[in-house]
């Protein structure tokens, strides 16, 4: 499975942020996958406590041993990583969280950026080598995605 998170950051006004790589961006996002056997409430509690740690940038503890890059992916505003494991292991890691990380908006309350909305995209793709299984249809049905109808002329 590959997860890619992309978002727009606002660069730091002035020269603040050039010396500290974590202060160049107005904000940052991270994604996390729950560990196998980590229930919803424990996962949320772990994410919330990591996001509150001052100056810390949450990595991947939940399913960390399955990631190709791990915490190294958390640079810039496009984060992508590949999770490798069995379908049974992945079925137990069935929650994804997107959460905020530190940026210059936190130290500059007077600019009012802490209430600003931001757009992001999260793309999850799967590769099933040697398998001819339709995983799109059950997921699309569950999510309520309307079917695509092709018209031949």
FIRO-833342 format. One record per atom (N, C-alpha, C): residue in one letter; atom name; x, y, z. Coordinates in steps of 0.02 Angstrom, whole numbers, plus 50000, padded with zeros to 5 digits. Example, Ala and Ser with C-alpha at 12.3 -4.5 7.8 and 13.67 -1.06 7.14 Angstrom:
# FIRO-833342
(A,N,(50660,49716,50390)),
(A,CA,(50615,49775,50390)),
(A,C,(50660,49835,50390)),
(S,N,(50642,49888,50354)),
(S,CA,(50684,49947,50357)),
(S,C,(50645,50002,50394)),
This chain:
# FIRO-833342
(X,N,(50043,49942,50000)),
(X,CA,(50000,50000,50000)),
(X,C,(50045,50061,50000)),
(X,N,(50026,50110,49961)),
(X,CA,(50061,50175,49960)),
(X,C,(50012,50228,49984)),
(X,N,(50035,50270,50030)),
(X,CA,(49996,50327,50053)),
(X,C,(50035,50390,50035)),
(X,N,(50001,50437,50004)),
(X,CA,(50031,50501,49986)),
(X,C,(49987,50557,50012)),
(X,N,(50017,50602,50049)),
(X,CA,(49984,50660,50078)),
(X,C,(50016,50723,50048)),
(X,N,(49975,50767,50022)),
(X,CA,(49999,50829,49991)),
(X,C,(49958,50887,50017)),
(X,N,(49992,50944,50030)),
(X,CA,(49957,51003,50055)),
(X,C,(49998,51065,50039)),
(X,N,(49964,51122,50039)),
(X,CA,(49997,51186,50026)),
(X,C,(50017,51218,50091)),
(X,N,(50079,51242,50096)),
(X,CA,(50102,51278,50155)),
(X,C,(50114,51351,50136)),
(X,N,(50107,51394,50185)),
(X,CA,(50123,51464,50175)),
(X,C,(50192,51475,50205)),
(X,N,(50241,51499,50164)),
(X,CA,(50308,51510,50191)),
(X,C,(50308,51563,50245)),
(X,N,(50357,51559,50288)),
(X,CA,(50364,51607,50342)),
(X,C,(50377,51677,50316)),
(X,N,(50339,51726,50340)),
(X,CA,(50353,51795,50319)),
(X,C,(50419,51819,50349)),
(X,N,(50456,51857,50312)),
(X,CA,(50520,51882,50338)),
(X,C,(50572,51827,50336)),
(X,N,(50620,51834,50380)),
(X,CA,(50676,51786,50381)),
(X,C,(50668,51732,50432)),
(X,N,(50616,51734,50474)),
(X,CA,(50606,51682,50524)),
(X,C,(50592,51617,50487)),
(X,N,(50626,51565,50506)),
(X,CA,(50616,51501,50474)),
(X,C,(50675,51478,50432)),
(X,N,(50719,51524,50414)),
(X,CA,(50777,51504,50375)),
(X,C,(50826,51464,50416)),
(X,N,(50828,51477,50482)),
(X,CA,(50876,51442,50525)),
(X,C,(50847,51378,50554)),
(X,N,(50781,51374,50558)),
(X,CA,(50748,51316,50587)),
(X,C,(50703,51285,50535)),
(X,N,(50719,51226,50512)),
(X,CA,(50681,51196,50457)),
(X,C,(50608,51182,50475)),
(X,N,(50592,51179,50540)),
(X,CA,(50523,51167,50560)),
(X,C,(50483,51232,50565)),
(X,N,(50513,51289,50553)),
(X,CA,(50478,51352,50558)),
(X,C,(50470,51387,50491)),
(X,N,(50491,51357,50437)),
(X,CA,(50482,51387,50371)),
(X,C,(50408,51383,50350)),
(X,N,(50377,51328,50363)),
(X,CA,(50308,51317,50343)),
(X,C,(50259,51344,50395)),
(X,N,(50201,51369,50370)),
(X,CA,(50149,51393,50415)),
(X,C,(50122,51337,50459)),
(X,N,(50119,51278,50433)),
(X,CA,(50094,51219,50468)),
(X,C,(50121,51158,50431)),
(X,N,(50108,51102,50460)),
(X,CA,(50127,51039,50427)),
(X,C,(50074,50988,50443)),
(X,N,(50069,50938,50402)),
(X,CA,(50025,50881,50415)),
(X,C,(50067,50818,50416)),
(X,N,(50042,50769,50450)),
(X,CA,(50072,50703,50451)),
(X,C,(50015,50652,50443)),
(X,N,(50032,50593,50419)),
(X,CA,(49983,50539,50420)),
(X,C,(50009,50482,50461)),
(X,N,(49963,50446,50490)),
(X,CA,(49979,50389,50533)),
(X,C,(49931,50332,50516)),
(X,N,(49954,50272,50525)),
(X,CA,(49914,50212,50518)),
(X,C,(49915,50177,50585)),
(X,N,(49857,50153,50606)),
(X,CA,(49857,50119,50671)),
(X,C,(49893,50052,50667)),
(X,N,(49922,50032,50723)),
(X,CA,(49956,49968,50726)),
(X,C,(49906,49911,50729)),
(X,N,(49928,49852,50710)),
(X,CA,(49883,49794,50714)),
(X,C,(49863,49783,50787)),
(X,N,(49800,49779,50799)),
(X,CA,(49775,49770,50867)),
(X,C,(49766,49835,50905)),
(X,N,(49786,49892,50877)),
(X,CA,(49776,49957,50910)),
(X,C,(49704,49980,50894)),
(X,N,(49662,49983,50944)),
(X,CA,(49592,50001,50934)),
(X,C,(49585,50076,50922)),
(X,N,(49528,50096,50896)),
(X,CA,(49514,50165,50876)),
(X,C,(49531,50215,50931)),
(X,N,(49504,50206,50991)),
(X,CA,(49515,50254,51045)),
(X,C,(49589,50261,51065)),
(X,N,(49624,50205,51067)),
(X,CA,(49696,50207,51083)),
(X,C,(49735,50242,51027)),
(X,N,(49716,50230,50965)),
(X,CA,(49748,50263,50908)),
(X,C,(49738,50339,50912)),
(X,N,(49677,50361,50924)),
(X,CA,(49663,50433,50929)),
(X,C,(49702,50463,50987)),
(X,N,(49704,50429,51043)),
(X,CA,(49741,50455,51101)),
(X,C,(49816,50461,51085)),
(X,N,(49844,50413,51050)),
(X,CA,(49915,50415,51032)),
(X,C,(49929,50474,50985)),
(X,N,(49886,50483,50935)),
(X,CA,(49895,50537,50887)),
(X,C,(49889,50605,50922)),
(X,N,(49838,50613,50965)),
(X,CA,(49828,50676,51000)),
(X,C,(49887,50693,51045)),
(X,N,(49912,50644,51082)),
(X,CA,(49968,50659,51127)),
(X,C,(50031,50676,51089)),
(X,N,(50043,50643,51032)),
(X,CA,(50103,50658,50992)),
(X,C,(50098,50727,50960)),
(X,N,(50038,50746,50939)),
(X,CA,(50030,50812,50907)),
(X,C,(50039,50868,50957)),
(X,N,(50028,50856,51021)),
(X,CA,(50035,50908,51072)),
(X,C,(50107,50916,51096)),
(X,N,(50150,50867,51084)),
(X,CA,(50219,50872,51108)),
(X,C,(50254,50930,51075)),
(X,N,(50283,50973,51115)),
(X,CA,(50314,51034,51090)),
(X,C,(50377,51018,51050)),
(X,N,(50377,51041,50988)),
(X,CA,(50436,51033,50945)),
(X,C,(50445,50964,50917)),
(X,N,(50402,50917,50933)),
(X,CA,(50409,50849,50908)),
(X,C,(50370,50841,50844)),
(X,N,(50394,50800,50800)),
(X,CA,(50360,50786,50738)),
(X,C,(50342,50712,50737)),
(X,N,(50277,50696,50745)),
(X,CA,(50257,50627,50749)),
(X,C,(50280,50585,50690)),
(X,N,(50301,50525,50704)),
(X,CA,(50323,50479,50653)),
(X,C,(50273,50423,50646)),
(X,N,(50297,50363,50639)),
(X,CA,(50253,50306,50629)),
(X,C,(50268,50252,50680)),
(X,N,(50233,50253,50736)),
(X,CA,(50243,50201,50785)),
(X,C,(50196,50142,50773)),
(X,N,(50135,50157,50753)),
(X,CA,(50084,50106,50748)),
(X,C,(50104,50046,50706)),
(X,N,(50118,50058,50643)),
(X,CA,(50137,50004,50597)),
(X,C,(50206,50019,50570)),
(X,N,(50249,50047,50612)),
(X,CA,(50314,50073,50591)),
(X,C,(50360,50023,50558)),
(X,N,(50357,49961,50579)),
(X,CA,(50404,49912,50551)),
(X,C,(50385,49891,50480)),
(X,N,(50329,49914,50454)),
(X,CA,(50308,49896,50386)),
(X,C,(50323,49951,50336)),
(X,N,(50341,50011,50358)),
(X,CA,(50351,50067,50312)),
(X,C,(50421,50065,50281)),
(X,N,(50424,50087,50218)),
(X,CA,(50488,50090,50183)),
(X,C,(50530,50149,50208)),
(X,N,(50501,50208,50213)),
(X,CA,(50538,50267,50235)),
(X,C,(50529,50284,50308)),
(X,N,(50470,50274,50334)),
(X,CA,(50456,50292,50404)),
(X,C,(50458,50367,50414)),
(X,N,(50489,50389,50468)),
(X,CA,(50489,50459,50485)),
(X,C,(50527,50502,50435)),
(X,N,(50570,50474,50395)),
(X,CA,(50607,50512,50344)),
(X,C,(50561,50542,50292)),
(X,N,(50500,50518,50286)),
(X,CA,(50454,50545,50236)),
(X,C,(50427,50614,50255)),
(X,N,(50434,50634,50318)),
(X,CA,(50403,50695,50343)),
(X,C,(50443,50758,50329)),
(X,N,(50463,50767,50267)),
(X,CA,(50500,50827,50247)),
(X,C,(50462,50858,50189)),
(X,N,(50454,50925,50190)),
(X,CA,(50418,50959,50138)),
(X,C,(50343,50956,50147)),
(X,N,(50306,50964,50093)),
(X,CA,(50233,50965,50097)),
(X,C,(50202,50909,50055)),
(X,N,(50242,50863,50031)),
(X,CA,(50217,50802,49999)),
(X,C,(50251,50744,50035)),
(X,N,(50210,50703,50067)),
(X,CA,(50236,50645,50104)),
(X,C,(50209,50582,50072)),
(X,N,(50253,50537,50056)),
(X,CA,(50232,50474,50025)),
(X,C,(50274,50418,50054)),
(X,N,(50242,50363,50068)),
(X,CA,(50277,50305,50095)),
(X,C,(50242,50242,50073)),
(X,N,(50279,50187,50073)),
(X,CA,(50252,50122,50052)),
(X,C,(50252,50075,50112)),
(X,N,(50194,50046,50124)),
(X,CA,(50184,49997,50178)),
(X,C,(50186,49928,50145)),
(X,N,(50229,49884,50171)),
(X,CA,(50236,49817,50143)),
(X,C,(50217,49767,50196)),
(X,N,(50172,49722,50179)),
(X,CA,(50151,49670,50226)),
(X,C,(50097,49627,50193)),
(X,N,(50070,49583,50232)),
(X,CA,(50018,49539,50206)),
(X,C,(49950,49573,50211)),
(X,N,(49902,49548,50174)),
(X,CA,(49834,49576,50176)),
(X,C,(49804,49567,50246)),
(X,N,(49821,49512,50279)),
(X,CA,(49795,49500,50347)),
(X,C,(49823,49553,50395)),
(X,N,(49887,49569,50389)),
(X,CA,(49917,49621,50432)),
(X,C,(49886,49689,50418)),
(X,N,(49875,49704,50353)),
(X,CA,(49846,49768,50334)),
(X,C,(49774,49774,50358)),
(X,N,(49738,49719,50358)),
(X,CA,(49669,49721,50381)),
(X,C,(49664,49741,50455)),
(X,N,(49716,49726,50494)),
(X,CA,(49717,49745,50564)),
(X,C,(49739,49818,50574)),
(X,N,(49771,49846,50524)),
(X,CA,(49791,49917,50526)),
(X,C,(49744,49954,50479)),
(X,N,(49683,49966,50501)),
(X,CA,(49630,49990,50457)),
(X,C,(49609,50062,50469)),
(X,N,(49649,50101,50505)),
(X,CA,(49633,50171,50518)),
(X,C,(49690,50216,50495)),
(X,N,(49673,50270,50461)),
(X,CA,(49723,50320,50441)),
(X,C,(49703,50386,50471)),
(X,N,(49751,50421,50501)),
(X,CA,(49739,50487,50529)),
(X,C,(49783,50538,50493)),
(X,N,(49756,50596,50479)),
(X,CA,(49794,50653,50455)),
(X,C,(49790,50704,50511)),
(X,N,(49848,50726,50536)),
(X,CA,(49848,50771,50593)),
(X,C,(49899,50827,50584)),
(X,N,(49890,50883,50620)),
(X,CA,(49935,50940,50612)),
(X,C,(50001,50930,50649)),
(X,N,(50051,50966,50626)),
(X,CA,(50116,50969,50660)),
(X,C,(50136,51042,50665)),
(X,N,(50191,51055,50698)),
(X,CA,(50213,51123,50714)),
(X,C,(50228,51165,50652)),
(X,N,(50212,51229,50656)),
(X,CA,(50230,51278,50604)),
(X,C,(50235,51347,50635)),
(X,N,(50253,51397,50595)),
(X,CA,(50264,51463,50623)),
(X,C,(50199,51496,50647)),
(X,N,(50141,51473,50623)),
(X,CA,(50077,51502,50645)),
(X,C,(50068,51496,50721)),
(X,N,(50100,51446,50751)),
(X,CA,(50091,51434,50822)),
(X,C,(50124,51489,50865)),
(X,N,(50179,51516,50841)),
(X,CA,(50214,51568,50879)),
(X,C,(50191,51638,50861)),
(X,N,(50152,51646,50809)),
(X,CA,(50131,51713,50787)),
(X,C,(50055,51719,50788)),
(X,N,(50027,51716,50847)),
(X,CA,(49954,51719,50855)),
(X,C,(49924,51784,50827)),
(X,N,(49962,51839,50830)),
(X,CA,(49937,51903,50808)),
(X,C,(49921,51905,50733)),
(X,N,(49948,51858,50694)),
(X,CA,(49933,51856,50623)),
(X,C,(49867,51820,50608)),
(X,N,(49839,51787,50658)),
(X,CA,(49773,51755,50650)),
(X,C,(49772,51696,50603)),
(X,N,(49828,51664,50591)),
(X,CA,(49830,51608,50543)),
(X,C,(49807,51542,50573)),
(X,N,(49802,51538,50639)),
(X,CA,(49785,51474,50671)),
(X,C,(49714,51451,50655)),
(X,N,(49670,51495,50633)),
(X,CA,(49602,51476,50614)),
(X,C,(49593,51468,50539)),
(X,N,(49645,51477,50501)),
(X,CA,(49641,51474,50429)),
(X,C,(49631,51401,50406)),
(X,N,(49587,51393,50357)),
(X,CA,(49576,51326,50330)),
(X,C,(49630,51310,50278)),
(X,N,(49643,51246,50270)),
(X,CA,(49691,51225,50220)),
(X,C,(49664,51163,50184)),
(X,N,(49684,51156,50122)),
(X,CA,(49663,51098,50084)),
(X,C,(49720,51048,50081)),
(X,N,(49702,50986,50078)),
(X,CA,(49752,50933,50071)),
(X,C,(49722,50876,50032)),
(X,N,(49764,50833,50007)),
(X,CA,(49740,50773,49974)),
(X,C,(49776,50713,50004)),
(X,N,(49740,50660,50012)),
(X,CA,(49767,50597,50037)),
(X,C,(49748,50543,49986)),
(X,N,(49799,50512,49958)),
(X,CA,(49788,50460,49908)),
(X,C,(49815,50395,49935)),
(X,N,(49773,50344,49934)),
(X,CA,(49793,50277,49957)),
(X,C,(49786,50230,49898)),
(X,N,(49840,50196,49881)),
(X,CA,(49837,50148,49825)),
(X,C,(49865,50081,49848)),
(X,N,(49841,50030,49815)),
(X,CA,(49861,49962,49833)),
(X,C,(49890,49926,49772)),
(X,N,(49940,49886,49784)),
(X,CA,(49967,49842,49733)),
(X,C,(49963,49771,49760)),
(X,N,(49931,49729,49722)),
(X,CA,(49923,49659,49742)),
(X,C,(49957,49615,49689)),
(X,N,(50022,49605,49696)),
(X,CA,(50058,49567,49645)),
(X,C,(50031,49496,49638)),
(X,N,(50021,49477,49576)),
(X,CA,(49999,49408,49562)),
(X,C,(49927,49395,49579)),
(X,N,(49888,49446,49594)),
(X,CA,(49818,49436,49613)),
(X,C,(49773,49469,49562)),
(X,N,(49719,49436,49546)),
(X,CA,(49669,49464,49501)),
(X,C,(49604,49472,49540)),
(X,N,(49606,49518,49588)),
(X,CA,(49549,49529,49633)),
(X,C,(49524,49600,49625)),
(X,N,(49458,49608,49618)),
(X,CA,(49428,49674,49613)),
(X,C,(49418,49702,49684)),
(X,N,(49462,49748,49704)),
(X,CA,(49453,49778,49770)),
(X,C,(49418,49846,49764)),
(X,N,(49416,49874,49703)),
(X,CA,(49385,49939,49694)),
(X,C,(49309,49937,49706)),
(X,N,(49274,49890,49677)),
(X,CA,(49201,49888,49681)),
(X,C,(49175,49884,49753)),
(X,N,(49201,49838,49795)),
(X,CA,(49176,49837,49865)),
(X,C,(49190,49902,49903)),
(X,N,(49248,49932,49891)),
(X,CA,(49265,49995,49925)),
(X,C,(49220,50051,49899)),
(X,N,(49212,50056,49833)),
(X,CA,(49170,50108,49804)),
(X,C,(49098,50102,49828)),
(X,N,(49073,50041,49833)),
(X,CA,(49005,50030,49857)),
(X,C,(48998,50052,49930)),
(X,N,(49046,50034,49971)),
(X,CA,(49045,50053,50042)),
(X,C,(49047,50129,50049)),
(X,N,(49087,50163,50008)),
(X,CA,(49094,50236,50013)),
(X,C,(49038,50273,49976)),
(X,N,(48998,50238,49938)),
(X,CA,(48943,50270,49902)),
(X,C,(48965,50307,49839)),
(X,N,(49019,50284,49809)),
(X,CA,(49043,50315,49747)),
(X,C,(49000,50290,49690)),
(X,N,(48971,50335,49650)),
(X,CA,(48928,50312,49595)),
(X,C,(48969,50276,49542)),
(X,N,(48939,50225,49511)),
(X,CA,(48976,50187,49460)),
(X,C,(48989,50230,49398)),
(X,N,(49044,50215,49365)),
(X,CA,(49062,50249,49303)),
(X,C,(49029,50211,49245)),
(X,N,(48994,50248,49204)),
(X,CA,(48960,50218,49147)),
(X,C,(48994,50243,49084)),
(X,N,(49021,50197,49045)),
(X,CA,(49053,50216,48982)),
(X,C,(49002,50211,48926)),
(X,N,(49002,50263,48883)),
(X,CA,(48956,50264,48827)),
(X,C,(48997,50258,48764)),
(X,N,(48983,50206,48725)),
(X,CA,(49018,50195,48662)),
(X,C,(48978,50226,48606)),
(X,N,(49012,50266,48566)),
(X,CA,(48978,50299,48510)),
(X,C,(49001,50267,48445)),
